[in-house]
Amino acid sequence: RVFLCFMEASALVIWLHGLQSCACHIQQLLIATRIRYHFPWVKWLLPESEIGELTMLPQKRLKRWFDLHRQPIIDGEEHAGMQEAID
C-alpha cells in the first residue's frame, strides 16, 4: 500500500506495522495527523505482513512479519520467515 505525496517525491518512508496491526492503521494515523501536508515531498510506503502462527502464541494466527522461535535473540541466528519478510 502506497500513501502518495502531493508532489514529486524526493524521500521515501517505509513504515512497517507492528504485531496484529495493519497498514490501514498507519494510514489513518497519517491522515489524522495531516503529516503529509508537513512533508509533501515524502512518499509513504506501508507494506502489509502475512498472517501466520507464532511460537509464543500457539494456535493463534496473527499478522506478523516473522516468527521468533526462542528468546533472547542470538546474534547470527536465523529465524523462519525473516528473510522472506525482507524479500
Biopython code that builds the backbone (N, CA, C, O; Angstrom):
import numpy as np
from Bio.PDB.StructureBuilder import StructureBuilder

atoms = [
    (1, "ARG", "N", (0.849, -1.169, 0.000)),
    (1, "ARG", "CA", (0.000, 0.000, 0.000)),
    (1, "ARG", "C", (0.896, 1.234, 0.000)),
    (1, "ARG", "O", (1.830, 1.338, 0.795)),
    (2, "VAL", "N", (0.601, 2.154, -0.891)),
    (2, "VAL", "CA", (1.388, 3.381, -1.003)),
    (2, "VAL", "C", (0.484, 4.557, -0.652)),
    (2, "VAL", "O", (-0.620, 4.690, -1.180)),
    (3, "PHE", "N", (0.966, 5.391, 0.233)),
    (3, "PHE", "CA", (0.270, 6.611, 0.613)),
    (3, "PHE", "C", (0.983, 7.735, -0.123)),
    (3, "PHE", "O", (2.087, 8.130, 0.252)),
    (4, "LEU", "N", (0.360, 8.240, -1.155)),
    (4, "LEU", "CA", (1.037, 9.130, -2.094)),
    (4, "LEU", "C", (1.306, 10.513, -1.521)),
    (4, "LEU", "O", (0.650, 10.967, -0.584)),
    (5, "CYS", "N", (2.282, 11.154, -2.112)),
    (5, "CYS", "CA", (2.613, 12.523, -1.745)),
    (5, "CYS", "C", (1.983, 13.476, -2.761)),
    (5, "CYS", "O", (1.476, 13.044, -3.796)),
    (6, "PHE", "N", (2.017, 14.748, -2.463)),
    (6, "PHE", "CA", (1.369, 15.757, -3.294)),
    (6, "PHE", "C", (2.246, 16.250, -4.442)),
    (6, "PHE", "O", (1.743, 16.844, -5.395)),
    (7, "MET", "N", (3.515, 16.014, -4.357)),
    (7, "MET", "CA", (4.441, 16.485, -5.381)),
    (7, "MET", "C", (5.409, 15.354, -5.699)),
    (7, "MET", "O", (5.303, 14.265, -5.135)),
    (8, "GLU", "N", (6.339, 15.608, -6.590)),
    (8, "GLU", "CA", (7.317, 14.581, -6.900)),
    (8, "GLU", "C", (8.115, 14.237, -5.649)),
    (8, "GLU", "O", (8.645, 15.116, -4.970)),
    (9, "ALA", "N", (8.188, 12.955, -5.362)),
    (9, "ALA", "CA", (8.844, 12.511, -4.131)),
    (9, "ALA", "C", (10.353, 12.645, -4.228)),
    (9, "ALA", "O", (10.966, 12.266, -5.226)),
    (10, "SER", "N", (10.937, 13.191, -3.174)),
    (10, "SER", "CA", (12.387, 13.223, -3.055)),
    (10, "SER", "C", (12.835, 12.428, -1.833)),
    (10, "SER", "O", (14.023, 12.367, -1.517)),
    (11, "ALA", "N", (11.860, 11.818, -1.149)),
    (11, "ALA", "CA", (12.158, 10.987, 0.021)),
    (11, "ALA", "C", (11.131, 9.864, 0.091)),
    (11, "ALA", "O", (10.011, 9.989, -0.403)),
    (12, "LEU", "N", (11.539, 8.771, 0.714)),
    (12, "LEU", "CA", (10.669, 7.618, 0.879)),
    (12, "LEU", "C", (10.737, 7.147, 2.319)),
    (12, "LEU", "O", (11.822, 6.978, 2.876)),
    (13, "VAL", "N", (9.570, 6.935, 2.922)),
    (13, "VAL", "CA", (9.483, 6.344, 4.259)),
    (13, "VAL", "C", (8.793, 5.001, 4.107)),
    (13, "VAL", "O", (7.687, 4.915, 3.573)),
    (14, "ILE", "N", (9.455, 3.954, 4.580)),
    (14, "ILE", "CA", (8.855, 2.618, 4.607)),
    (14, "ILE", "C", (8.491, 2.349, 6.059)),
    (14, "ILE", "O", (9.370, 2.234, 6.912)),
    (15, "TRP", "N", (7.186, 2.248, 6.343)),
    (15, "TRP", "CA", (6.699, 2.129, 7.706)),
    (15, "TRP", "C", (6.096, 0.738, 7.882)),
    (15, "TRP", "O", (5.069, 0.422, 7.281)),
    (16, "LEU", "N", (6.733, -0.088, 8.704)),
    (16, "LEU", "CA", (6.256, -1.439, 8.975)),
    (16, "LEU", "C", (5.353, -1.433, 10.199)),
    (16, "LEU", "O", (5.719, -0.916, 11.254)),
    (17, "HIS", "N", (4.179, -2.009, 10.045)),
    (17, "HIS", "CA", (3.251, -2.069, 11.179)),
    (17, "HIS", "C", (3.718, -3.113, 12.186)),
    (17, "HIS", "O", (4.557, -3.962, 11.884)),
    (18, "GLY", "N", (3.162, -3.031, 13.376)),
    (18, "GLY", "CA", (3.510, -3.961, 14.439)),
    (18, "GLY", "C", (2.667, -5.225, 14.412)),
    (18, "GLY", "O", (1.824, -5.410, 13.534)),
    (19, "LEU", "N", (2.908, -6.085, 15.382)),
    (19, "LEU", "CA", (2.195, -7.347, 15.504)),
    (19, "LEU", "C", (0.695, -7.105, 15.579)),
    (19, "LEU", "O", (0.224, -6.305, 16.387)),
    (20, "GLN", "N", (-0.045, -7.800, 14.736)),
    (20, "GLN", "CA", (-1.510, -7.781, 14.668)),
    (20, "GLN", "C", (-2.073, -6.429, 14.251)),
    (20, "GLN", "O", (-3.270, -6.186, 14.402)),
    (21, "SER", "N", (-1.246, -5.569, 13.741)),
    (21, "SER", "CA", (-1.701, -4.293, 13.210)),
    (21, "SER", "C", (-1.775, -4.409, 11.696)),
    (21, "SER", "O", (-1.617, -5.498, 11.145)),
    (22, "CYS", "N", (-2.015, -3.293, 11.022)),
    (22, "CYS", "CA", (-2.046, -3.329, 9.564)),
    (22, "CYS", "C", (-1.710, -1.941, 9.017)),
    (22, "CYS", "O", (-1.683, -0.953, 9.750)),
    (23, "ALA", "N", (-1.459, -1.897, 7.727)),
    (23, "ALA", "CA", (-1.115, -0.634, 7.075)),
    (23, "ALA", "C", (-2.249, 0.372, 7.176)),
    (23, "ALA", "O", (-2.005, 1.578, 7.199)),
    (24, "CYS", "N", (-3.489, -0.108, 7.237)),
    (24, "CYS", "CA", (-4.624, 0.818, 7.330)),
    (24, "CYS", "C", (-4.572, 1.640, 8.618)),
    (24, "CYS", "O", (-5.002, 2.794, 8.625)),
    (25, "HIS", "N", (-4.050, 1.066, 9.710)),
    (25, "HIS", "CA", (-3.919, 1.826, 10.961)),
    (25, "HIS", "C", (-2.902, 2.953, 10.807)),
    (25, "HIS", "O", (-3.115, 4.062, 11.299)),
    (26, "ILE", "N", (-1.811, 2.667, 10.132)),
    (26, "ILE", "CA", (-0.798, 3.695, 9.901)),
    (26, "ILE", "C", (-1.342, 4.766, 8.965)),
    (26, "ILE", "O", (-1.111, 5.957, 9.175)),
    (27, "GLN", "N", (-2.063, 4.344, 7.936)),
    (27, "GLN", "CA", (-2.649, 5.303, 7.010)),
    (27, "GLN", "C", (-3.626, 6.229, 7.738)),
    (27, "GLN", "O", (-3.639, 7.433, 7.483)),
    (28, "GLN", "N", (-4.439, 5.682, 8.637)),
    (28, "GLN", "CA", (-5.360, 6.505, 9.420)),
    (28, "GLN", "C", (-4.605, 7.511, 10.283)),
    (28, "GLN", "O", (-5.029, 8.658, 10.427)),
    (29, "LEU", "N", (-3.483, 7.074, 10.855)),
    (29, "LEU", "CA", (-2.649, 7.972, 11.662)),
    (29, "LEU", "C", (-2.078, 9.098, 10.808)),
    (29, "LEU", "O", (-2.071, 10.256, 11.223)),
    (30, "LEU", "N", (-1.598, 8.752, 9.606)),
    (30, "LEU", "CA", (-1.044, 9.776, 8.714)),
    (30, "LEU", "C", (-2.112, 10.787, 8.303)),
    (30, "LEU", "O", (-1.834, 11.982, 8.201)),
    (31, "ILE", "N", (-3.324, 10.310, 8.068)),
    (31, "ILE", "CA", (-4.418, 11.215, 7.702)),
    (31, "ILE", "C", (-4.814, 12.080, 8.886)),
    (31, "ILE", "O", (-4.979, 13.292, 8.743)),
    (32, "ALA", "N", (-4.968, 11.467, 10.058)),
    (32, "ALA", "CA", (-5.409, 12.203, 11.243)),
    (32, "ALA", "C", (-4.419, 13.284, 11.666)),
    (32, "ALA", "O", (-4.822, 14.360, 12.108)),
    (33, "THR", "N", (-3.133, 13.001, 11.533)),
    (33, "THR", "CA", (-2.112, 13.968, 11.943)),
    (33, "THR", "C", (-1.770, 14.965, 10.843)),
    (33, "THR", "O", (-1.024, 15.918, 11.066)),
    (34, "ARG", "N", (-2.332, 14.731, 9.636)),
    (34, "ARG", "CA", (-2.081, 15.580, 8.477)),
    (34, "ARG", "C", (-0.584, 15.695, 8.170)),
    (34, "ARG", "O", (-0.110, 16.721, 7.681)),
    (35, "ILE", "N", (0.135, 14.630, 8.465)),
    (35, "ILE", "CA", (1.595, 14.650, 8.318)),
    (35, "ILE", "C", (2.027, 14.863, 6.873)),
    (35, "ILE", "O", (3.073, 15.463, 6.624)),
    (36, "ARG", "N", (1.238, 14.382, 5.919)),
    (36, "ARG", "CA", (1.660, 14.551, 4.523)),
    (36, "ARG", "C", (1.626, 16.007, 4.099)),
    (36, "ARG", "O", (2.292, 16.374, 3.130)),
    (37, "TYR", "N", (0.872, 16.850, 4.792)),
    (37, "TYR", "CA", (0.878, 18.286, 4.497)),
    (37, "TYR", "C", (2.164, 18.939, 5.008)),
    (37, "TYR", "O", (2.616, 19.944, 4.459)),
    (38, "HIS", "N", (2.750, 18.362, 6.063)),
    (38, "HIS", "CA", (4.007, 18.876, 6.604)),
    (38, "HIS", "C", (5.211, 18.380, 5.811)),
    (38, "HIS", "O", (6.268, 19.012, 5.803)),
    (39, "PHE", "N", (5.038, 17.233, 5.140)),
    (39, "PHE", "CA", (6.118, 16.631, 4.366)),
    (39, "PHE", "C", (5.596, 16.261, 2.974)),
    (39, "PHE", "O", (5.507, 15.076, 2.654)),
    (40, "PRO", "N", (5.258, 17.229, 2.159)),
    (40, "PRO", "CA", (4.629, 16.930, 0.872)),
    (40, "PRO", "C", (5.559, 16.248, -0.128)),
    (40, "PRO", "O", (5.082, 15.713, -1.129)),
    (41, "TRP", "N", (6.848, 16.250, 0.108)),
    (41, "TRP", "CA", (7.820, 15.632, -0.791)),
    (41, "TRP", "C", (8.078, 14.160, -0.454)),
    (41, "TRP", "O", (8.868, 13.501, -1.129)),
    (42, "VAL", "N", (7.419, 13.645, 0.586)),
    (42, "VAL", "CA", (7.657, 12.277, 1.043)),
    (42, "VAL", "C", (6.619, 11.325, 0.457)),
    (42, "VAL", "O", (5.421, 11.607, 0.474)),
    (43, "LYS", "N", (7.096, 10.197, -0.061)),
    (43, "LYS", "CA", (6.232, 9.098, -0.468)),
    (43, "LYS", "C", (6.248, 8.089, 0.672)),
    (43, "LYS", "O", (7.316, 7.696, 1.141)),
    (44, "TRP", "N", (5.084, 7.673, 1.115)),
    (44, "TRP", "CA", (4.946, 6.761, 2.239)),
    (44, "TRP", "C", (4.608, 5.369, 1.718)),
    (44, "TRP", "O", (3.595, 5.195, 1.040)),
    (45, "LEU", "N", (5.431, 4.389, 2.020)),
    (45, "LEU", "CA", (5.191, 3.004, 1.624)),
    (45, "LEU", "C", (4.786, 2.235, 2.879)),
    (45, "LEU", "O", (5.538, 2.177, 3.852)),
    (46, "LEU", "N", (3.581, 1.642, 2.845)),
    (46, "LEU", "CA", (3.015, 0.963, 4.005)),
    (46, "LEU", "C", (2.741, -0.502, 3.656)),
    (46, "LEU", "O", (1.611, -0.852, 3.318)),
    (47, "PRO", "N", (3.754, -1.355, 3.734)),
    (47, "PRO", "CA", (3.548, -2.755, 3.368)),
    (47, "PRO", "C", (2.699, -3.502, 4.406)),
    (47, "PRO", "O", (2.581, -3.085, 5.558)),
    (48, "GLU", "N", (2.119, -4.607, 3.964)),
    (48, "GLU", "CA", (1.300, -5.476, 4.813)),
    (48, "GLU", "C", (2.028, -6.796, 5.038)),
    (48, "GLU", "O", (2.594, -7.364, 4.104)),
    (49, "SER", "N", (2.015, -7.282, 6.266)),
    (49, "SER", "CA", (2.618, -8.588, 6.555)),
    (49, "SER", "C", (1.610, -9.698, 6.285)),
    (49, "SER", "O", (0.423, -9.453, 6.072)),
    (50, "GLU", "N", (2.114, -10.911, 6.301)),
    (50, "GLU", "CA", (1.274, -12.098, 6.144)),
    (50, "GLU", "C", (0.652, -12.483, 7.486)),
    (50, "GLU", "O", (1.101, -12.042, 8.544)),
    (51, "ILE", "N", (-0.370, -13.298, 7.422)),
    (51, "ILE", "CA", (-0.975, -13.873, 8.628)),
    (51, "ILE", "C", (-0.356, -15.240, 8.830)),
    (51, "ILE", "O", (-0.248, -16.027, 7.890)),
    (52, "GLY", "N", (0.054, -15.525, 10.071)),
    (52, "GLY", "CA", (0.661, -16.816, 10.356)),
    (52, "GLY", "C", (0.700, -17.094, 11.842)),
    (52, "GLY", "O", (0.310, -16.259, 12.658)),
    (53, "GLU", "N", (1.173, -18.273, 12.179)),
    (53, "GLU", "CA", (1.256, -18.678, 13.576)),
    (53, "GLU", "C", (2.522, -18.132, 14.221)),
    (53, "GLU", "O", (3.524, -17.875, 13.554)),
    (54, "LEU", "N", (2.448, -17.966, 15.523)),
    (54, "LEU", "CA", (3.595, -17.536, 16.308)),
    (54, "LEU", "C", (3.905, -18.584, 17.364)),
    (54, "LEU", "O", (2.998, -19.120, 17.999)),
    (55, "THR", "N", (5.179, -18.872, 17.550)),
    (55, "THR", "CA", (5.602, -19.844, 18.541)),
    (55, "THR", "C", (5.131, -19.445, 19.933)),
    (55, "THR", "O", (4.701, -20.295, 20.714)),
    (56, "MET", "N", (5.211, -18.172, 20.242)),
    (56, "MET", "CA", (4.872, -17.704, 21.593)),
    (56, "MET", "C", (3.365, -17.650, 21.848)),
    (56, "MET", "O", (2.941, -17.561, 23.000)),
    (57, "LEU", "N", (2.550, -17.702, 20.789)),
    (57, "LEU", "CA", (1.095, -17.707, 20.924)),
    (57, "LEU", "C", (0.533, -18.866, 20.096)),
    (57, "LEU", "O", (-0.055, -18.656, 19.035)),
    (58, "PRO", "N", (0.722, -20.092, 20.596)),
    (58, "PRO", "CA", (0.318, -21.245, 19.797)),
    (58, "PRO", "C", (-1.186, -21.242, 19.504)),
    (58, "PRO", "O", (-1.999, -20.782, 20.305)),
    (59, "GLN", "N", (-1.518, -21.768, 18.336)),
    (59, "GLN", "CA", (-2.890, -21.920, 17.869)),
    (59, "GLN", "C", (-3.576, -20.592, 17.560)),
    (59, "GLN", "O", (-4.796, -20.547, 17.404)),
    (60, "LYS", "N", (-2.806, -19.519, 17.472)),
    (60, "LYS", "CA", (-3.351, -18.228, 17.049)),
    (60, "LYS", "C", (-2.673, -17.825, 15.754)),
    (60, "LYS", "O", (-1.460, -17.967, 15.605)),
    (61, "ARG", "N", (-3.458, -17.325, 14.824)),
    (61, "ARG", "CA", (-2.915, -16.828, 13.562)),
    (61, "ARG", "C", (-3.047, -15.308, 13.585)),
    (61, "ARG", "O", (-4.148, -14.766, 13.681)),
    (62, "LEU", "N", (-1.907, -14.637, 13.495)),
    (62, "LEU", "CA", (-1.859, -13.185, 13.615)),
    (62, "LEU", "C", (-1.087, -12.587, 12.438)),
    (62, "LEU", "O", (-0.316, -13.277, 11.771)),
    (63, "LYS", "N", (-1.306, -11.298, 12.196)),
    (63, "LYS", "CA", (-0.489, -10.581, 11.219)),
    (63, "LYS", "C", (0.883, -10.381, 11.857)),
    (63, "LYS", "O", (1.015, -9.752, 12.907)),
    (64, "ARG", "N", (1.899, -10.932, 11.195)),
    (64, "ARG", "CA", (3.274, -10.810, 11.718)),
    (64, "ARG", "C", (4.246, -10.869, 10.562)),
    (64, "ARG", "O", (3.947, -11.429, 9.507)),
    (65, "TRP", "N", (5.410, -10.289, 10.771)),
    (65, "TRP", "CA", (6.439, -10.276, 9.732)),
    (65, "TRP", "C", (7.255, -11.562, 9.750)),
    (65, "TRP", "O", (7.634, -12.065, 8.692)),
    (66, "PHE", "N", (7.528, -12.099, 10.930)),
    (66, "PHE", "CA", (8.312, -13.326, 11.068)),
    (66, "PHE", "C", (8.054, -13.894, 12.455)),
    (66, "PHE", "O", (7.390, -13.262, 13.276)),
    (67, "ASP", "N", (8.577, -15.078, 12.713)),
    (67, "ASP", "CA", (8.389, -15.754, 13.996)),
    (67, "ASP", "C", (9.734, -15.926, 14.685)),
    (67, "ASP", "O", (10.712, -16.340, 14.062)),
    (68, "LEU", "N", (9.777, -15.613, 15.949)),
    (68, "LEU", "CA", (10.964, -15.874, 16.766)),
    (68, "LEU", "C", (10.689, -17.133, 17.565)),
    (68, "LEU", "O", (9.799, -17.146, 18.415)),
    (69, "HIS", "N", (11.449, -18.201, 17.301)),
    (69, "HIS", "CA", (11.197, -19.482, 17.948)),
    (69, "HIS", "C", (11.689, -19.525, 19.382)),
    (69, "HIS", "O", (11.238, -20.349, 20.177)),
    (70, "ARG", "N", (12.607, -18.643, 19.709)),
    (70, "ARG", "CA", (13.064, -18.571, 21.106)),
    (70, "ARG", "C", (13.650, -17.199, 21.374)),
    (70, "ARG", "O", (14.064, -16.486, 20.459)),
    (71, "GLN", "N", (13.675, -16.855, 22.623)),
    (71, "GLN", "CA", (14.261, -15.591, 23.051)),
    (71, "GLN", "C", (15.195, -15.879, 24.202)),
    (71, "GLN", "O", (14.938, -16.835, 24.933)),
    (72, "PRO", "N", (16.246, -15.138, 24.420)),
    (72, "PRO", "CA", (16.624, -13.943, 23.670)),
    (72, "PRO", "C", (17.137, -14.296, 22.275)),
    (72, "PRO", "O", (17.490, -15.440, 21.992)),
    (73, "ILE", "N", (17.167, -13.290, 21.422)),
    (73, "ILE", "CA", (17.667, -13.457, 20.069)),
    (73, "ILE", "C", (19.178, -13.579, 20.131)),
    (73, "ILE", "O", (19.845, -12.782, 20.791)),
    (74, "ILE", "N", (19.714, -14.567, 19.451)),
    (74, "ILE", "CA", (21.157, -14.788, 19.411)),
    (74, "ILE", "C", (21.695, -14.211, 18.112)),
    (74, "ILE", "O", (21.180, -14.513, 17.035)),
    (75, "ASP", "N", (22.717, -13.394, 18.206)),
    (75, "ASP", "CA", (23.307, -12.757, 17.029)),
    (75, "ASP", "C", (23.718, -13.808, 16.008)),
    (75, "ASP", "O", (24.402, -14.777, 16.340)),
    (76, "GLY", "N", (23.298, -13.609, 14.770)),
    (76, "GLY", "CA", (23.655, -14.511, 13.690)),
    (76, "GLY", "C", (22.701, -15.679, 13.513)),
    (76, "GLY", "O", (22.784, -16.391, 12.513)),
    (77, "GLU", "N", (21.800, -15.890, 14.458)),
    (77, "GLU", "CA", (20.841, -16.991, 14.348)),
    (77, "GLU", "C", (19.741, -16.625, 13.355)),
    (77, "GLU", "O", (19.243, -15.499, 13.363)),
    (78, "GLU", "N", (19.363, -17.569, 12.504)),
    (78, "GLU", "CA", (18.304, -17.319, 11.533)),
    (78, "GLU", "C", (16.951, -17.687, 12.132)),
    (78, "GLU", "O", (16.844, -18.617, 12.932)),
    (79, "HIS", "N", (15.929, -16.950, 11.736)),
    (79, "HIS", "CA", (14.574, -17.198, 12.195)),
    (79, "HIS", "C", (13.682, -17.406, 10.977)),
    (79, "HIS", "O", (13.764, -16.662, 10.000)),
    (80, "ALA", "N", (12.839, -18.412, 11.047)),
    (80, "ALA", "CA", (11.972, -18.770, 9.922)),
    (80, "ALA", "C", (11.130, -17.574, 9.502)),
    (80, "ALA", "O", (10.463, -16.952, 10.329)),
    (81, "GLY", "N", (11.165, -17.259, 8.220)),
    (81, "GLY", "CA", (10.340, -16.188, 7.677)),
    (81, "GLY", "C", (10.978, -14.817, 7.677)),
    (81, "GLY", "O", (10.467, -13.907, 7.025)),
    (82, "MET", "N", (12.090, -14.638, 8.395)),
    (82, "MET", "CA", (12.686, -13.308, 8.477)),
    (82, "MET", "C", (13.197, -12.846, 7.124)),
    (82, "MET", "O", (12.934, -11.712, 6.724)),
    (83, "GLN", "N", (13.921, -13.698, 6.413)),
    (83, "GLN", "CA", (14.443, -13.311, 5.108)),
    (83, "GLN", "C", (13.295, -13.086, 4.120)),
    (83, "GLN", "O", (13.341, -12.161, 3.309)),
    (84, "GLU", "N", (12.266, -13.935, 4.191)),
    (84, "GLU", "CA", (11.117, -13.779, 3.302)),
    (84, "GLU", "C", (10.395, -12.461, 3.557)),
    (84, "GLU", "O", (9.875, -11.859, 2.618)),
    (85, "ALA", "N", (10.353, -12.007, 4.785)),
    (85, "ALA", "CA", (9.717, -10.719, 5.110)),
    (85, "ALA", "C", (10.474, -9.566, 4.468)),
    (85, "ALA", "O", (9.879, -8.552, 4.104)),
    (86, "ILE", "N", (11.784, -9.723, 4.331)),
    (86, "ILE", "CA", (12.598, -8.679, 3.713)),
    (86, "ILE", "C", (12.462, -8.718, 2.211)),
    (86, "ILE", "O", (12.381, -7.676, 1.561)),
    (87, "ASP", "N", (12.436, -9.924, 1.652)),
    (87, "ASP", "CA", (12.337, -10.067, 0.196)),
    (87, "ASP", "C", (10.976, -9.627, -0.230)),
    (87, "ASP", "O", (10.661, -9.659, -1.420)),
]
sb = StructureBuilder()
sb.init_structure("model")
sb.init_model(0)
sb.init_chain("A")
sb.init_seg("    ")
for serial, (resi, resn, name, xyz) in enumerate(atoms, 1):
    if name == "N":
        sb.init_residue(resn, " ", resi, " ")
    sb.init_atom(name, np.array(xyz, "f"), 0.0, 1.0, " ", f" {name:<3s}", serial, name[0])
structure = sb.get_structure()
